[in-house]
Amino acid sequence: MRPLMSSLALALSAGLLLSACGSEPAPAPAPEAEPAETAEMGAHTDRDAQTDPMDAVLAGDWRDPANVARDDWRHPRETLAFFGVGPSQTIVEISPGGGWYTEILAALPGEKGSYIGVINDPAQSGNERAQEYYTNANTKLREKLAARADVYGEATLVEVDPKAPVIGEPGSADVVLTFRNVHNWVMAGNEAAMFQSFYDVLAPGGVLGVVEHRAAAGKSLAEVKTSGYLPEDYVIGLAEAAGFVLEEKSEINANPADTKDHPNGVWTLPPGNNHDEADRAKYAAIGESDRMTLRFVKPAAE
C-alpha cells in the first residue's frame, strides 16, 4: 500500500460546525455529521475476484441501520462508482463527521489500498465550543472504528490543524472525497486553501470527488452563503482555480423536490430536521437536499 500522510491539515474555522446533512445534528449550523466484506471477511485479502466488493460493503453488518436507511437519498454505490473509487486506492475522506461514508470507505480497501480520514485537532479548532464539539466527534468516530477492528483495522484517522490546510506528502493520494463540506469552508473563508491542499496531495491523474448542496439557479454566493447551499459554478470555480479539471457532472444526488427556500436553510431538511414538529411530514416528503456531484481530475504531469 502506498504511504499517504506524514501530516494532514484540514481547515475548518473556529466555531464552524459541519453541516447536518452529513448526518448528526450539532449546534447550528449543524456540523456535517455528519455519518467490505461479509462477516467472514476478517482479512481484506480474501476477496472473491468474481464479486463486486461494494456489494459486501454496503450489506455489511457493521453499518448503522439508520445510515443504511439513507442509502436511497445518498446513493453510495452510484456515487463512488462515478468517482471511480476502488479497493486498491489510497482514499482520503475529508471531515468524516459522524462517519456515514466512513462505514463504507474504511471497509473497502484491500491489501493494496488504504483509508485515511482527516479530522480536526480540537486543540487547534478555535473557541471552547468548537474544541468541545471536535473532541466529542473525534472520540465517537474512533470508537466506531475500534468497535469493528475486524473490518476497519487498517483505517487511519489523522487530526490536523484547521488553520493550516496542508494534506500530506505531495502526490501521495489516489482520490480525495468530500461530502457536504464545502459550504463550511466558504463560511469560514478558507475554501480556496482547502481546494489547493487537495490538489497538492493528489497524484497526477488523481480524482477529487465533491458532493455539495446545490443552490437554486441564478442565486449568488452572497444570497446563499449562510444557507448551506452553494452555486454550482462557484464550487467548480474553486476547483479549477486550484488547478483541477472538471471531468464530469452527475445528477446522481439531485432532488427536484428541494425548493431550497427553507427557514433554516439546508438544516431544515432531513437528517437535520431543524423545523417545527408540525412540519415533519412536509420536510420528510421533500427528503434530503438537492446536491451537485462533481468529478475533478489533477492533470497528468507533462
N, C-alpha and C positions, 0 to 999 in steps of 0.2 A: 504494500500500500504506500502511496506517495505521502511523505510527511507534509502537513499543511502549515501549521502555525507555530512560530516561536512566540508571537504575541498577537492578539487580536484587539482591534479597537473599534467599537461601535458607538456612534454618537446618538444619544437622545438627551435633550437638555434637561437641566434640573427641574424637577417637578412635573415634567411632561409624562403622561401615562399613555401607554399603548392602547389602541382603540379596542372597545369592547367587541368589535367584530372579529377579533382574533379569538375571542371567547369570554373568559371570566371577566365580569364587570368589576371595576375598581373605582376610586374617586374620579369624578368627572373632570375632563373627558376620560372615560374608562380606558385603561390600558388595553393594548392588543393582547388580550389574554387567551390576552389571548389567552391550546387548546389551543415480510418475514415468513418467516416460515410458519409452519403449523406448530402445535405444542411440542412436536417431536424435533423441532429444528435444532435445539441445542447449539451445535456448531453451525455457523453460517456457511460452512464449506460444503455441506452435504445437500446441494441443490440438484433437483431433477432438471436436466437440460431441456426436457420437453415441457416444463411447467413455467408459466409466467410467474416470476417471484412476486409480482404485485398481487396476484390472487391470494397467496398465503398471507401477505402483509395485511391486506385490507380485511381479511377474515380472522386475523389474529385475536386470540382471547385476551391479550393484554390491552386492547383498545377499550377505552371507557365507552360504555354503551351510549352515554349522552353525546359523545363525539361521533360515534358511528351514525347516530340519528341525523347528524348534519351532513352526511355524505351527499345527500340529494341536493343540497344547496352549494356545497363546496367542490364537488366533482373531482376528488383527488386523483382517481385513475386517469381521467382525461387531461387534467391539468398537468400532472407530472409527465405524461406521455408527450404532451405538447412541448414541454421544456426539455424533453429528451433525457430525463433522469433515469439512471440505471445503477445496478448494484456494484459495478466496478469503478465508480467515480468517487472522487473526493468532493463531498457535498457540504456546503456551508449554508446553514439556515440562520438568517439574521433575526434577532429578537423573537425567540420561540414563544414567549408569553407562557401560557398555561400548558403548551405542548400539544396542541391539536395536531399539527403536522409532524411534530417530533415523533409521535407514536408510530407514524408511517415511515418517515425518513430515517430515523435512527435504527429501525429494524431492517432496512433494505440492504445496506452494503454487504457484499460478500467479502472473501478474504483479500481481494484486491482493492476494495473500496473503504471509505471511511465517512463518518458523520461528525461534524463539528457544529455545535450550537453556540452562537455568540450572544452572551448576556451581559448586562451592565454590572460593573463593580459598584455595589451600594455606597462604598466609601467615597466614590468619585461622582456620585449622582446628584450632588447639589444639596437641596434643603432636607430637613429632617423627614418630611413627609415622603419625599422621593426615596430617601435611603431606606425607610421602613418598608415601602412598597417593594422595592427591588430585593431587599433581604428576604421578605416573605415569599415572593415569586420564585426567586432562585432556589430557596430551600425546597419548595414544593416540586419544582422541576427535577431537582437532584433526587428527591425521594421517589418520584415517578420512575426514573431510570434505574435507581438502585433496587426497587421492588421487583423488577424483572431483568436482573442481570443476565439471565439466560438468553434474553432477546437483545438487550441494549448494551451488553458487556463492553463492546468496543467503542461506544459513543463517548464523545468528549464535550464537556461544557467549559467554555473559557470566559472568565469575567474580564471586561475591558473598561477602559476609561472612556466614558461617553464624550468627553471633551476633546479626545484625540482619536479621530476615526482612521486608524491605521490597521489594516486587516492582514496580518501575517506576512509571510515571505512572498515577494512578488512572483506572480506566475505559478502559484502552488495549488490553486483550486481549479476543478473542472466546471463546477456550477455553483452559483450563488443564488439563493432564493429568498425573497421577501414577500410575506403575505400580510397585506393590510397594515403596513407600517409607514408608508411614505408620508401620509398626512401628518404623522407625529413629527417627522424631521422638518417638514415645512413649517409647522407651528413653532418648532424650536429654532428655526433659521439655519440649520446645518445640512440641509438636503444636498447641496452641491458637494460638500465634503464627503458625505456618505457615498454618493454615486462614484466619486473619484476613487474612494477606497475599494469599492467593488471592482472597478476596472483594474486597479493595481494588483489585487490578489489573484485575479483570474489569469490562467494561462492563455496565450493566443489561441483563438478559436473557442474559448470557454464561453459559457452561456450565463447570462443574467436573466432570471425569471421574476417578473413583477406581477403581483395581483394587488389591485388597489380599488377602493371605492371611487366610482366614476361620477363626476358632476354632470348636471344637465348640460346639454349642448348650448353653447353661447355664453355660459357663465364664466366670469373672470375669476382669477385666483383670489382677488380681494373679496369678491362676493361670497366665496365658499370656504375660505381659508380655515375657519374655525368650525366648520360643519362636519368634518371628517371626510368629505368628498373632495376630489381634485379634478381639474380639467385634464383630459387625456393628453392633449397636446403639451401641456406643461410637464407632465411626467416623462413623456417621450423626449422633450427638450432637455430635461435634466440628464438623461442617459446619454443622449447624443453629445452634449457639452462635455461629458467626461471621456468621450472617445468611442462609445458604443455605436453599433449599427443596429437599427431595428430590423429584425429578420421577418417577424410576422406578428399580427394581432390575432386574437381569438375571441369568440363570443361564448366560450365555454361557461363563463361565470356571469353572463348577462342576466338581468332580471327586469324585463319591461314593466313589471308591476310596481317597481320602485319609483315613486313620484319625486323623491329627493327634496321634498319641501317640509320635512318633519320638524316638529317644535324643538326637539333636542338633537337635531342633526342625525347622523347615521346611527348614533347610540340609541335612538328611539326604537329601532328595529331589533328583531332577534339577532343574536342571543343577548344583547344588552338589555333590551326591553325597558328602556328608561321612559316610561309613559304611564299614564293613569291606568289603573286596573280596568276601568270601564272600556278602555280602548284595546284591550288584549286581543280580542278576536280580529279587529281591524288590522293590526300590525302583524299578527300571525298569518293572516291571509296574504299579506304582501310578501312575507318571508325576509330573507337576508338581502343585503344591498345589491344594487347593480354594480358589477365590477369589471374593470378592464383587465385583460390578461395579455401581457406583452412579453415577447421573447427577443432579447437583445444578444448580440454576439460581440466579443472582443476580436477585432480583425486579426487575422493571422499575420505573423511577422513577415515583412517583405525581405 
